[in-house]
Amino acid sequence: MNAMRRRLLKLATLLGAFTILWACNAPFIPVPPPGASFSSALVDDGAGGQKTVWVTHGLPSTNAAFARYSVFNVNTGAGTLTTAGADGTFTSAPMDGTLNDHVQLYYETPGGDYSESICLLLTTDVGAGGSAPACPP
């Protein structure tokens, strides 16, 4: 009977250790990439002329509630950081850009997870799902 108890104790210990190791190495589930649209406005450029600035509008996403978004125009080097609301939507500060510039967009959740980075064309044309079209490959 004593040998049986030792075997059960060893088995329980091994199962417990396996469970703890598996819990610490949970599989990575990527956060889906964001979607966004853009609007443009003419503003004074400070030198007596006007320039076009662009505002990014994030689409609703429960995965991005209160997330911090990074919006970066690859062509101009301009970018903004902004925080989403409870529904995952956001409106960024205006940034410089030209029609069809490439804009990279991603977010970090309050828990520290990052979404995939996507590239969108800077345009007011909205594609499927209400998001600006993806950059060409």
CYANA upper distance limits for C-alpha pairs under 8 A (distance plus 0.5 A):
  1 MET  CA      5 ARG  CA      6.89
  2 ASN  CA      6 ARG  CA      6.94
  3 ALA  CA      7 ARG  CA      6.85
  4 MET  CA      8 LEU  CA      6.80
  5 ARG  CA      9 LEU  CA      6.61
  6 ARG  CA     10 LYS  CA      6.63
  7 ARG  CA     11 LEU  CA      6.60
  8 LEU  CA     12 ALA  CA      6.53
  9 LEU  CA     13 THR  CA      6.61
 10 LYS  CA     14 LEU  CA      6.66
 11 LEU  CA     15 LEU  CA      6.64
 12 ALA  CA     16 GLY  CA      6.55
 13 THR  CA     17 ALA  CA      6.64
 14 LEU  CA     18 PHE  CA      6.60
 15 LEU  CA     19 THR  CA      6.63
 16 GLY  CA     20 ILE  CA      6.77
 17 ALA  CA     21 LEU  CA      6.69
 18 PHE  CA     22 TRP  CA      6.59
 19 THR  CA     23 ALA  CA      6.63
 20 ILE  CA     24 CYS  CA      6.82
 21 LEU  CA     25 ASN  CA      6.90
 22 TRP  CA     26 ALA  CA      6.79
 30 PRO  CA    114 TYR  CA      8.38
 30 PRO  CA    115 SER  CA      7.25
 30 PRO  CA    116 GLU  CA      7.86
 31 VAL  CA     63 ASN  CA      7.75
 31 VAL  CA    113 ASP  CA      7.73
 31 VAL  CA    114 TYR  CA      7.04
 31 VAL  CA    115 SER  CA      5.12
 31 VAL  CA    116 GLU  CA      7.16
 32 PRO  CA     63 ASN  CA      8.28
 32 PRO  CA    115 SER  CA      6.20
 32 PRO  CA    116 GLU  CA      6.84
 33 PRO  CA    106 TYR  CA      7.18
 33 PRO  CA    115 SER  CA      5.73
 33 PRO  CA    116 GLU  CA      5.35
 33 PRO  CA    117 SER  CA      6.81
 33 PRO  CA    118 ILE  CA      7.00
 34 PRO  CA     58 GLY  CA      7.89
 34 PRO  CA     59 LEU  CA      7.79
 34 PRO  CA     61 SER  CA      8.14
 34 PRO  CA    105 LEU  CA      7.66
 34 PRO  CA    106 TYR  CA      6.93
 34 PRO  CA    107 TYR  CA      8.00
 34 PRO  CA    115 SER  CA      7.85
 34 PRO  CA    116 GLU  CA      8.41
 34 PRO  CA    118 ILE  CA      7.95
 35 GLY  CA     58 GLY  CA      6.63
 35 GLY  CA     59 LEU  CA      6.05
 35 GLY  CA    130 GLY  CA      8.39
 35 GLY  CA    131 SER  CA      5.79
 35 GLY  CA    132 ALA  CA      7.99
 36 ALA  CA     56 THR  CA      7.05
 36 ALA  CA     57 HIS  CA      5.92
 36 ALA  CA     58 GLY  CA      4.86
 36 ALA  CA     59 LEU  CA      5.88
 36 ALA  CA    130 GLY  CA      7.93
 36 ALA  CA    131 SER  CA      5.32
 36 ALA  CA    132 ALA  CA      6.58
 37 SER  CA     56 THR  CA      6.42
 37 SER  CA     57 HIS  CA      5.74
 37 SER  CA     58 GLY  CA      7.11
 37 SER  CA     59 LEU  CA      8.11
 37 SER  CA    123 THR  CA      8.38
 37 SER  CA    124 THR  CA      7.48
 37 SER  CA    126 VAL  CA      7.12
 37 SER  CA    130 GLY  CA      7.45
 37 SER  CA    131 SER  CA      5.58
 37 SER  CA    132 ALA  CA      5.50
 38 PHE  CA     54 TRP  CA      6.99
 38 PHE  CA     55 VAL  CA      6.12
 38 PHE  CA     56 THR  CA      5.17
 38 PHE  CA     57 HIS  CA      6.47
 38 PHE  CA    122 LEU  CA      7.20
 38 PHE  CA    123 THR  CA      6.78
 38 PHE  CA    124 THR  CA      6.03
 38 PHE  CA    132 ALA  CA      7.69
 39 SER  CA     54 TRP  CA      6.16
 39 SER  CA     55 VAL  CA      5.87
 39 SER  CA     56 THR  CA      7.23
 39 SER  CA     57 HIS  CA      8.38
 39 SER  CA    123 THR  CA      8.17
 39 SER  CA    124 THR  CA      6.34
 40 SER  CA     52 THR  CA      6.93
 40 SER  CA     53 VAL  CA      6.12
 40 SER  CA     54 TRP  CA      4.96
 40 SER  CA     55 VAL  CA      6.82
 40 SER  CA    124 THR  CA      8.10
 41 ALA  CA     52 THR  CA      6.06
 41 ALA  CA     53 VAL  CA      6.05
 41 ALA  CA     54 TRP  CA      7.07
 42 LEU  CA     50 GLN  CA      6.60
 42 LEU  CA     51 LYS  CA      5.98
 42 LEU  CA     52 THR  CA      5.09
 42 LEU  CA     53 VAL  CA      6.89
 43 VAL  CA     50 GLN  CA      5.87
 43 VAL  CA     51 LYS  CA      6.06
 43 VAL  CA     52 THR  CA      6.85
 43 VAL  CA     53 VAL  CA      7.57
 44 ASP  CA     48 GLY  CA      7.39
 44 ASP  CA     49 GLY  CA      6.43
 44 ASP  CA     50 GLN  CA      5.02
 44 ASP  CA     51 LYS  CA      6.90
 45 ASP  CA     49 GLY  CA      6.04
 45 ASP  CA     50 GLN  CA      5.46
 45 ASP  CA     51 LYS  CA      6.12
 46 GLY  CA     50 GLN  CA      8.48
 52 THR  CA     96 ASP  CA      7.25
 52 THR  CA     97 GLY  CA      7.46
 52 THR  CA     98 THR  CA      7.91
 53 VAL  CA     94 PRO  CA      6.17
 53 VAL  CA     95 MET  CA      5.82
 53 VAL  CA     96 ASP  CA      5.30
 53 VAL  CA     97 GLY  CA      6.67
 54 TRP  CA     94 PRO  CA      5.67
 54 TRP  CA     95 MET  CA      5.80
 54 TRP  CA     96 ASP  CA      6.77
 54 TRP  CA     97 GLY  CA      7.00
 55 VAL  CA     91 THR  CA      7.36
 55 VAL  CA     92 SER  CA      6.17
 55 VAL  CA     93 ALA  CA      6.60
 55 VAL  CA     94 PRO  CA      5.22
 55 VAL  CA     95 MET  CA      7.11
 56 THR  CA     71 VAL  CA      8.33
 56 THR  CA     90 PHE  CA      8.36
 56 THR  CA     91 THR  CA      6.22
 56 THR  CA     92 SER  CA      5.75
 56 THR  CA     93 ALA  CA      8.19
 56 THR  CA     94 PRO  CA      8.21
 57 HIS  CA     89 THR  CA      7.66
 57 HIS  CA     90 PHE  CA      6.18
 57 HIS  CA     91 THR  CA      5.14
 57 HIS  CA     92 SER  CA      7.14
 58 GLY  CA     88 GLY  CA      7.92
 58 GLY  CA     89 THR  CA      5.33
 58 GLY  CA     90 PHE  CA      5.41
 58 GLY  CA     91 THR  CA      6.93
 59 LEU  CA     88 GLY  CA      7.56
 59 LEU  CA     89 THR  CA      5.75
 59 LEU  CA     90 PHE  CA      7.99
 59 LEU  CA    130 GLY  CA      8.15
 59 LEU  CA    131 SER  CA      7.94
 60 PRO  CA     64 ALA  CA      8.45
 60 PRO  CA     87 ASP  CA      6.09
 60 PRO  CA     88 GLY  CA      5.37
 60 PRO  CA     89 THR  CA      5.22
 61 SER  CA     65 ALA  CA      7.37
 61 SER  CA     87 ASP  CA      6.60
 61 SER  CA     88 GLY  CA      5.20
 61 SER  CA     89 THR  CA      7.40
 62 THR  CA     86 ALA  CA      8.27
 62 THR  CA     87 ASP  CA      6.26
 62 THR  CA     88 GLY  CA      6.29
 63 ASN  CA     88 GLY  CA      7.59
 63 ASN  CA    109 THR  CA      8.32
 64 ALA  CA     84 ALA  CA      7.52
 64 ALA  CA     87 ASP  CA      7.95
 64 ALA  CA     88 GLY  CA      5.10
 64 ALA  CA     89 THR  CA      8.40
 64 ALA  CA    107 TYR  CA      7.82
 64 ALA  CA    108 GLU  CA      8.34
 64 ALA  CA    109 THR  CA      6.65
 65 ALA  CA     84 ALA  CA      6.65
 65 ALA  CA     85 GLY  CA      6.37
 65 ALA  CA     86 ALA  CA      5.16
 65 ALA  CA     87 ASP  CA      5.93
 65 ALA  CA     88 GLY  CA      4.70
 65 ALA  CA     89 THR  CA      8.26
 65 ALA  CA    109 THR  CA      7.87
 66 PHE  CA     83 THR  CA      6.50
 66 PHE  CA     84 ALA  CA      5.17
 66 PHE  CA     85 GLY  CA      5.56
 66 PHE  CA     86 ALA  CA      6.13
 66 PHE  CA     87 ASP  CA      8.38
 66 PHE  CA     88 GLY  CA      6.82
 66 PHE  CA    109 THR  CA      7.43
 66 PHE  CA    110 PRO  CA      7.21
 67 ALA  CA     83 THR  CA      6.16
 67 ALA  CA     84 ALA  CA      5.85
 67 ALA  CA     85 GLY  CA      8.27
 67 ALA  CA     88 GLY  CA      7.57
 67 ALA  CA    107 TYR  CA      6.59
 67 ALA  CA    108 GLU  CA      5.92
 67 ALA  CA    109 THR  CA      4.82
 67 ALA  CA    110 PRO  CA      6.29
 68 ARG  CA     81 LEU  CA      7.37
 68 ARG  CA     82 THR  CA      6.21
 68 ARG  CA     83 THR  CA      4.89
 68 ARG  CA     84 ALA  CA      6.84
 68 ARG  CA    107 TYR  CA      5.91
 68 ARG  CA    108 GLU  CA      5.79
 68 ARG  CA    109 THR  CA      7.00
 68 ARG  CA    110 PRO  CA      8.19
 69 TYR  CA     81 LEU  CA      6.08
 69 TYR  CA     82 THR  CA      5.77
 69 TYR  CA     83 THR  CA      6.43
 69 TYR  CA     84 ALA  CA      7.64
 69 TYR  CA    105 LEU  CA      7.69
 69 TYR  CA    106 TYR  CA      6.36
 69 TYR  CA    107 TYR  CA      4.74
 69 TYR  CA    108 GLU  CA      7.07
 70 SER  CA     79 GLY  CA      7.86
 70 SER  CA     80 THR  CA      6.61
 70 SER  CA     81 LEU  CA      5.30
 70 SER  CA     82 THR  CA      7.34
 70 SER  CA    104 GLN  CA      8.37
 70 SER  CA    105 LEU  CA      6.23
 70 SER  CA    106 TYR  CA      6.10
 70 SER  CA    107 TYR  CA      6.52
 71 VAL  CA     79 GLY  CA      5.85
 71 VAL  CA     80 THR  CA      5.81
 71 VAL  CA     81 LEU  CA      6.84
 71 VAL  CA    103 VAL  CA      7.25
 71 VAL  CA    104 GLN  CA      6.43
 71 VAL  CA    105 LEU  CA      5.34
 71 VAL  CA    106 TYR  CA      7.58
 72 PHE  CA     77 GLY  CA      7.37
 72 PHE  CA     78 ALA  CA      6.48
 72 PHE  CA     79 GLY  CA      4.62
 72 PHE  CA     80 THR  CA      7.07
 72 PHE  CA    103 VAL  CA      5.92
 72 PHE  CA    104 GLN  CA      5.66
 72 PHE  CA    105 LEU  CA      7.04
 73 ASN  CA     77 GLY  CA      6.02
 73 ASN  CA     78 ALA  CA      5.82
 73 ASN  CA     79 GLY  CA      6.33
 73 ASN  CA     97 GLY  CA      7.56
 73 ASN  CA    101 ASP  CA      7.33
 73 ASN  CA    102 HIS  CA      6.40
 73 ASN  CA    103 VAL  CA      4.85
 73 ASN  CA    104 GLN  CA      6.91
 74 VAL  CA     78 ALA  CA      7.95
 74 VAL  CA    101 ASP  CA      7.76
 74 VAL  CA    102 HIS  CA      6.10
 74 VAL  CA    103 VAL  CA      6.35
 74 VAL  CA    104 GLN  CA      7.45
 75 ASN  CA     97 GLY  CA      8.28
 75 ASN  CA    101 ASP  CA      6.37
 75 ASN  CA    102 HIS  CA      6.82
 75 ASN  CA    103 VAL  CA      8.47
 76 THR  CA     96 ASP  CA      7.72
 76 THR  CA     97 GLY  CA      7.01
 78 ALA  CA     95 MET  CA      6.78
 78 ALA  CA     96 ASP  CA      6.82
 78 ALA  CA     97 GLY  CA      8.29
 79 GLY  CA     95 MET  CA      6.87
 80 THR  CA     92 SER  CA      7.26
 80 THR  CA     93 ALA  CA      7.03
 80 THR  CA     95 MET  CA      7.68
 81 LEU  CA     92 SER  CA      7.72
 82 THR  CA     90 PHE  CA      7.71
 82 THR  CA     91 THR  CA      8.04
 82 THR  CA     92 SER  CA      6.32
 82 THR  CA     93 ALA  CA      8.19
 83 THR  CA     90 PHE  CA      7.12
 84 ALA  CA     88 GLY  CA      5.56
 84 ALA  CA     89 THR  CA      5.75
 84 ALA  CA     90 PHE  CA      5.12
 84 ALA  CA     91 THR  CA      8.42
 85 GLY  CA     89 THR  CA      6.18
 85 GLY  CA     90 PHE  CA      6.87
 97 GLY  CA    101 ASP  CA      7.11
 97 GLY  CA    122 LEU  CA      8.15
 98 THR  CA    122 LEU  CA      7.71
 99 LEU  CA    121 LEU  CA      8.38
 99 LEU  CA    122 LEU  CA      6.04
 99 LEU  CA    123 THR  CA      6.15
100 ASN  CA    121 LEU  CA      5.51
100 ASN  CA    122 LEU  CA      5.18
100 ASN  CA    123 THR  CA      6.29
101 ASP  CA    121 LEU  CA      6.25
101 ASP  CA    122 LEU  CA      5.62
102 HIS  CA    119 CYS  CA      6.72
102 HIS  CA    120 LEU  CA      6.36
102 HIS  CA    121 LEU  CA      5.54
102 HIS  CA    122 LEU  CA      6.69
102 HIS  CA    135 CYS  CA      6.96
103 VAL  CA    119 CYS  CA      5.89
103 VAL  CA    120 LEU  CA      5.70
103 VAL  CA    121 LEU  CA      6.69
103 VAL  CA    122 LEU  CA      6.93
104 GLN  CA    117 SER  CA      6.99
104 GLN  CA    118 ILE  CA      6.06
104 GLN  CA    119 CYS  CA      4.96
104 GLN  CA    120 LEU  CA      6.95
105 LEU  CA    117 SER  CA      6.08
105 LEU  CA    118 ILE  CA      5.93
105 LEU  CA    119 CYS  CA      6.88
105 LEU  CA    120 LEU  CA      8.15
106 TYR  CA    114 TYR  CA      7.82
106 TYR  CA    115 SER  CA      6.18
106 TYR  CA    116 GLU  CA      6.70
106 TYR  CA    117 SER  CA      5.20
106 TYR  CA    118 ILE  CA      7.14
107 TYR  CA    114 TYR  CA      6.30
107 TYR  CA    115 SER  CA      6.00
107 TYR  CA    116 GLU  CA      8.50
107 TYR  CA    117 SER  CA      8.46
108 GLU  CA    112 GLY  CA      6.46
108 GLU  CA    113 ASP  CA      6.06
108 GLU  CA    114 TYR  CA      4.95
108 GLU  CA    115 SER  CA      6.96
109 THR  CA    113 ASP  CA      5.80
109 THR  CA    114 TYR  CA      6.93
118 ILE  CA    134 ALA  CA      8.11
119 CYS  CA    134 ALA  CA      6.28
119 CYS  CA    135 CYS  CA      5.94
120 LEU  CA    132 ALA  CA      6.52
120 LEU  CA    133 PRO  CA      6.19
120 LEU  CA    134 ALA  CA      4.88
120 LEU  CA    135 CYS  CA      5.59
121 LEU  CA    132 ALA  CA      6.86
121 LEU  CA    133 PRO  CA      6.29
121 LEU  CA    134 ALA  CA      6.42
121 LEU  CA    135 CYS  CA      5.84
122 LEU  CA    132 ALA  CA      7.84
123 THR  CA    132 ALA  CA      7.21
124 THR  CA    132 ALA  CA      7.74
125 ASP  CA    132 ALA  CA      6.78
125 ASP  CA    133 PRO  CA      8.12
126 VAL  CA    130 GLY  CA      5.96
126 VAL  CA    131 SER  CA      5.90
126 VAL  CA    132 ALA  CA      5.23
126 VAL  CA    133 PRO  CA      7.21
127 GLY  CA    131 SER  CA      6.02
127 GLY  CA    132 ALA  CA      6.13
127 GLY  CA    133 PRO  CA      6.16
